[in-house]
Amino acid sequence: MKEMIPLRTIEYNVPTKPLTGEPIKRSNPAHLLNIQVDFQTGQLQMDGNWKFIVGSNQRAERHWFGFHRERVKLIATVYPGQAVDLAYAKTGAAFAIEGKLSDADGEVEYCGLLLMDPPKANSKRDTGCWNITLYLYNSESDDCEIKLKWPFYPAAKHAELN
């Protein structure tokens, strides 16, 4: 039986859809949200549209939309910084996050959690859908929460390195 390759990186992207089939102009960003998590080096980068990010949280309050400018960027550290062996993460995994979210006006410290929930017991392990949830809280104010959730399908249950 082949061993599962540990999960080293994940990238999640929500592209911007051009209106009326027109091509995207160079001045417009190519995505609403882009998240890159490098578990091995313990780095998380996120950039995107603030209104889209806040609007993804069903419990967002109206005044949260005014906390940052339109485009934001987060550079954060993931603790612990190590590859994730999904074969042994039967109950999931949790990672602490600390970083700075910046916009055109400056930067603010954010901290939170990155949670990885495994497939439900009734799904097949080799095709199961993991759920990843990113919770971030403004360290300077108790009044803003970012919550992003997306599915993750491992490419293969068993693989070989060349």
N, C-alpha and C positions, 0 to 999 in steps of 0.2 A: 504494500500500500504506500502510495506517495504521500509525503508530508505537504501540508498546505503552506504556501509562501506567506509570511507575515505581511500584514497591511502596512505599507510605508507611507503612502500619500493618497489623498482624495482631493478631487477638484469638482466643484459644483458651479454651474453657470446657468443663469437665466438670461437668454439673449433679448435684445430689444427688437421688437417687431416693427418694421417700417409701416407707416400708414399708407393705405391705398396702393400697395405694391411698389411704391417708389423706393429706389435704392437708399441705403443709409448714407447720410452725408458724413464726411470726415469729421465735422465739428460735433456730431452726435456720438455719444459713447456706444460701443458695440454690445453692451450688456446692462441689464438692470441690476444684476448681482453676480459677483464672482467670488467664490471662496476657495482657497487652497489651504489644505491642512497637510503638513509634513510631520507625521508622527515621529519619525526617526530623529529629526533634528529639533523637534519641539517648537515648530513655528506655524502660526496661523496668519494668513493674510486675507482680508476681505475688503472689497471695494464695490460701491454700487450707489444706487439712488436711495437717498434717505427715506423718502416717502414710500417707496416700494418696501424697504426693509421694515419700517415701522408698521406699514399696512399689512404685513404678513402675520403680525401678532393679532389674533382675534380680540384680545382684551386691551388693545391699544386705546389710549385716551386721546381725544382730539388735540389737546395742547402739546402732546409729544411730537407732533409733526413739525413744530416750529423750533425744536431744540437744536437742529443742525441745518446747514445749507443743503442744497440739492445733492451734491456728490460727497460721499464720505469714504474714508479709508481707515481700516483697522490693521495695525501691526501688533501681534500678540504672541505670547509664549504659552505653549501647551505643556502642562506638567502631569505626569512625567513624560519626558521626551524619549519615547521608544516605540519601535514597531509593535503593532497589535497582532497577536496570534488569534485569529477568529475561531480556530478549531477548539481553543480552550476557553474562550470567552462565552460560555454557555449562558451566563446570567447578564451579559453585557459588559460595558466598560464605561468608566467615568474619568474625565480629565478636567483639571482646573485650568482656567484661562485668565491671563492678566495681560493687558495691553493698553494702547492709546488709540483712540478714534479721533481722526483729524478731519477738518473741513477747511473751507477758505478762511474761517475766522480764528482757527487755532486748534488745540487738541484737548481732549478730556480723557481721564483714565476710566477704563471699563474693566470689570472682572466678571467671572461667571463660570459656567460649566459646559462641557461638550459631552453629551451622553450618547452612547451607542446601544440601542436595544436590539437584541437578536430576534430572528424569526420566531413566530409563535410555534408552540409545540406541535400543532397539527399541520404545519407546512414542511415540505421536504427540505432538509438541511442544505442540499447542494444547489437549490434554486431559491432559497428563502430570501426574503426582503428584510434587510436590516433597516432600522429607522435611526437617523442621526438628528439630534436636537441640540441647537446651540442657544444657550441662555446667556445674555450679557446684561450687566447692570451698570449704570452710570455711578461711579464711585463718589462723585461730588453731590449727587442728588438721589434720593430714594424714589424719585418720581419718573423713572424711565426704564423700561425693560425691552430688550430686543429678544425676540423668540423666533428662531428659524428652524424649520423641520423639513428634512428631505429624505427620500428613500435611497438605499444603497444596496446594489446587487453585486456580491463578489463575482468576479469574472469567471472563476472556476473553483470548484471545491478542492481539486488536487491539480497541481501543476509542477513542472520541472523547470529549473533554471538551466539556461544554455551554458 
